[in-house]
Amino acid sequence: MCVLVFDIIICCLPTMVLCFSDNFQMVHETGLFVREMPMNLVWALVVLVVNFSGCFTEGMNNTSVSTRPDVVNVASILTFDSIIGKVAKIALQAAIEDVNSDPTILKGTKLKITFHDSNYSGFLSMMAALQVMETEAVALIGPQSSVLAHVISHVANELQVPLLSFTATDPTLSSLQYPFFVRTTHSDLYQMAAIADIVEYYEWRHVIAIYIDDDHGRNGIISLGDRLAARGCKISHKAPISPQATKTDISDVLVQVALMESRVLVVHTYANSGLDILEVAKSLQMLDNGYVWIATNWLSTNIDISSPLPLNTIDVMQGFITLRSYTKESNLTRKFASEWRNLTTFGLSTYCLYAYDTVWLLARALDAYFDHGGNMSFSKDIRLNVLKGEILKLNSLSIFNGGNLLLQDILKVKMKGLTGVVEYTSDKDLVFPAYEVLNVIGTGVRKIGYWSNSSGLSSIPPETVNMDPLHQSSSSEALHDVIWPGPTMKKPRGWVFPENGRQMVIGVPHRVSYTEFVGQSEDTNAFKGYCIDVFTSAVNLLPYAVPYKFQSYGDGVKNPSNTKLVSSIDAGVFDAAVGDIAITTNRTQLADFSQPFIESGLVVVAPVTRSKSSTWAFLRPFSPLMWCVSGIFFIVVGVVVWTLEHRINDEFRGPPKKQIVTVLWFSFSTMFSSHRENTLSALGRMVLILWLFVVLIINSSYTANLTSILTVQKLYSPIKGIDSLMASKDPIGYPENSFVRNYLIAEYGIHEDRLIPLSLPEDFEKALKAGPNHGGVAAVVDERAYLELFLSTRCDFSIVGQEFTKNGWGFAFPRDSPLAADLSTAILKLSENGELQRIHDKWLLRSACSSQGTKFEVDQLEFASFQGLFFIFGMACFLVLIIYIALTIRQFYKHYPDLSETTGRSIQSGPIKTFISFVDEKEETTKARSKRKFSEGSSSTTYANNAAMQNYNSNRTYASNASLQNYNGSRIDMSVDTLK
C-alpha cells in the first residue's frame, strides 16, 4: 500500500508541475520538494504524506517516530566515584520512577535514562556525550563539573540537545555562548555575593582565595572579586591549586598563604578534594586562633552526605563558615527525606533535591513539548560528512529537530519542587537564590543565619524577611554568634603582620633642618626624633609583633619632598613612611594615613618691632575715620534735638549766637551725660535716649582699647596675616620641597614669581632680616610645628595673623592597609595615657624668648566696627525729622491765613519766608494768636447779626404800615361807590 501511494504521488507530480508552472515556489514537506498548487490539491497531498509518512523514511536523511512515543531516551553523565555522583544517581533514578508511575505527567510515555561515567576526565565526558547522541536522547542531565559542562555544551549546541546540570555552577556557563545549557541549580554568582556580604559584615577588607585552578574555580573567584570590590573589599592574594595536585603540592601553596598578612581564607573547590586542603592546613597549624575559614557549599555537601563524618575529618573543619542552598521545608521534602532513608545510607544533600527536581522539570517540559505538537524527530548533521576516517564514526550522530522547542518549554516551566519554586528568569537563572550560613561546631553544623539575593544577610528565613521588611533594617543582628577556629567567640581581626621573614621597609625623610622631628645620628646612622619616638611607642602597643627597618630617603643636602616619599609607597618602594608628613588631600589619594599625632597648620612669620608709647597715644584707640564720624554725629545730634525743641523749649531759643553755643554744648556734653538742657518733646527724648546708648558703647570701646594700649607691651608688624600678603606684591618665603608652594598658588592665587624657596632656618632668618627691599622676603609661610621651633630662639620675628589651614602629621601606609587603623588606635592610647605629651616635651619643649610673652599691637577701632550702630541711629534721626516736619506743615496750613493777616504780608509775597517765620515762632505764641483771633471773629459776628435784625424789624414795620394805609384807602373808595 505504501509503495502504491508513493507511485501515485510520483506519477501525478509531473502533471501538477506542468499544469501549475506559473507559480514557482519551493516548499519542503516531509523531505519532498513540490511546487505550489491549488489549495484542494495541496491538502490532498498533505493528507497522503501525513498518513503514510512512515513509508518514506527509508533511504532519506530523517528518522521520526509518533508524536507521543512510548519511550523517551534521556542520558546522564556523572562521576560515579564522587560522593555527589553517588547520591545524584540514586536521586535521578528515584525521580524517573516517580515520573513514570504518575500517568498525569507524560500521559503514558515513559522516561528511560542511561548513565555514563565521566571518571573525572573531560575527554571521556565528551566521548560519553557522543555516545549518548547515538541513542537519540532528547536531553542530557549532567555533567557534574563546570569543566566538563564547558566541553559537552559544544556538543549540545551542535546537536541541539538541551543540557541540564544541577552541579555545574560556573557563572560563565550562563553566557550566550551556550544556549542549550540549562542550570537547574543556582549560579556561583550568588554564592560569591553571599560570601562578600559576610566579609563586609565582619568588617574585613582583604581575603585570600584558595581554589582549584580550572573553569569552576577561576570563574567563581573572579565573581567573588567583583562582589568584594563592590563592597570596598578585595582579594589580596590568589592561591590556585592544580586539579591533579598532591598533598605536597597543596602544602606548598598553603605555606605561601600562611606567610601573607590576611587571615580570611575563602576555599572554593570540590567536595572530594576540599578535605585534602583542610588536612594539610591542619598540619601547618593554619586552623588555629586568628584564622577565618569560609568554604563554599562543597563543605556542607560533604557534611550532609557523609554524615556522620569520622572524628579526624570533622576535627579539621571546626570553626568553619560554609554555605548551603536554602530549601524551605515542606511536606514534599519531608516525604522525600523519609523515602531517601530507605534508598541509601548516604545523607540527603541539596544536590539530591536539585537532581530530583531536574527530572521533573524535564518531564513537565516534555509534556508541554508534546502538547505543542513536538515529536521525536532527528536528522543527520551534513557538516559531519567532511570528517573522514574509521576512528571518527560521526555519521551516526543525529540532530534533535525539536531541540529548540524543547529548550523553550524547559525555560517556561513553573512548578513547585523539593527545592521550592522552580522558575527561570530572562537570564536563564532560577528565581529566589538563597543560602543558609552554617558554622561547623562539634560533630555537625549550627545555622547562624541566611542570605538571599533580595534581603541579604538575615537571622531569619528569607521568606519571613520578605514578608516583614522591618527585619531588613536590623543589620546589626544579621548573623548569630560564631565559634571561630581556636576555638574562640571573639571575632578574629582578619589579618596579622606577614610572617614571610621580610621586614617592613619604612621610608624616613633625611632632613637637614629641624632634626628634632626626624634626625639621623652621624655615628650610628640610627634614626631619632619626635616622629620616630611616637612611631616606636605606638608599635609597642600593638598586640602583635611588627618587624621593620628604617631606610633613609633623601640626599642629606636639602630636605626631601614628603609628597614624593608618599608616592614611593604607592609605587611599592616602601611599605610605609614615618616622619614629619603632613596629611594633605593629594597625599591621601596615594596612601592611607594614621591618626594625626601632632597638629600643624600653615602660619605666617614676619619681622616685628616693639611698639612705643607717644604723646598722642590717647588718639590711637580710634581710627581717623572713626573720630571724624563720631564728631559729625555729635553735631548732628545737637542739630536734630535743637530742631525738635526749638518751638517749644525756651532753653533752645534766643539769639543765633546763643543757639549755636547751646547746640554744641548739648552735643558734646552728652558724652558724659552732663547736659543741663531738658527735652520737652517726645521725639526729642527718643532721639536723646538712642544717642546716649550709642555714646555708652563708644565710651566703653575707647576706654578698653586705650587701657590695652597704655598697659600691655606690644609688637608691631606691617604684615597682618595671609590676607595682607595677598594684597601686597612683596616676595614670600617658603620651605623648599614643601607642599606650601603649590598650596599658596592653587588656593590663594599668589603668583609663583613672588615665592622664594628657602632651605634652612638660617636662610629664613637672613631673608626676613633683609626684607623685600634688599633681596629678602616680607614674610615666611610654613607649618606651625617648624616655626614654633624657629621662633624659640629668634625674638625679632613672630607669627602674625591666624593659622589659615588645619591639618596634622601622620604615618603613611599603602592603601587599605589594616596597619593604619591599628596604629591610629595606638596613637589615641598614647594621647590618653600622656605618653604623647611626654614625647613632645622631650623633643620640642624649648624656652621661649622674652618677646613671645608680648602681644601684637592692638588694632585701632575702625568705623566698620560701629557702622551698624551709626546706621541705626541715623535712620532713627531721619524718621523723627520726617515726622516732625509733617506735623509742622500740618500746623502751618492750619494757622497760615491768620498768620498772613497778622503779619500783613500776602501769600504771594513769600511763602517760604512765611513758613520759616512760622517755624521760628514759638508754638505758644502761635496758639495764643489763633485763640485771640478766634475771639475777635466771634464779636464781629454778633454785631453783624444785631444790625441785620434791626434792619429786618424796621423793614417789616414799614411794610405793615403801608399795607394798612392801602387797605383803609380801598375801603373808603368802596363806601363812596356804594353811596353813589
Secondary structure, DSSP 8 states (H G I E B T S, - for coil): -HHHHHHHHHHHHHHHHHHT-SS---EEETTEEE----HHHHHHHHHHHHHTGGGS-TTSSEEE--SS-SEEEEEEEE-TTSHHHHHHHHHHHHHHHHHHT-HHHHTT-EEEEEEEE-TT-HHHHHHHHHHHHHTT-SEEE--SSHHHHHHHHHHHHHHT--EEESS---GGGGSTT-TTEEESS--HHHHHHHHHHHHHHTT--EEEEEEESSHHHHHHHHHHHHHHHHTT-EEEEEEEE-TT--HHHHHHHHHHHHTSSB-EEEEE--HHHHHHHHHHHHHTTTTSTT-EEEE-HHHHHHHHHH-S--HHHHHTTTT-EEEEE-----HHHHHHHHHHHHH-SS---HHHHHHHHHHHHHHHHHHHHHHTT---EEEE-GGGGG--SSS--GGG-EEETTHHHHHHHHHT--EEETTEEE-B-TTS-BSS-EEEEEEEETTEEEEEEEEETTTEEESS-HHHHHH-GGGGG-GGGSS----BTTTBSS---SB----SS--EEEEEE--SS-TTTSEE-TTT--EESHHHHHHHHHHHTSSS---EEEEEES-SSS---HHHHHHHHHTTS-SEE-SS-B--HHHHTT-EE---SEE--EEEEEE-EEE---TTGGGTTB-HHHHHHHHHHHHHHHHHHHHHHTTT-GGG-S-HHHHHHHHHHHHHHGGGT-------SHHHHHHHHHHHHHHHHHHHHHHHHHHHHHHS-EEE-S--SHHHHHHS---EEEETTSTHHHHHHHHH---GGGEEEE-SHHHHHHHHHH-GGGTS-SEEEEEHHHHHHHHTT-TTEEEES------EE--EE-TT-HHHHHHHHHHHHHHHTTHHHHHHHHHH-----GGGGSEE----B-GGGGHHHHHHHHHHHHHHHHHHHHHHHHHHHHHHHHHHHHHT--STT-HHHHHHHHHHS-HHHHHHHHHHHHHHHHHHHHHHHHHHHHHHHHHHHHHHHHHHHHHHHHHHHHHHHHH-
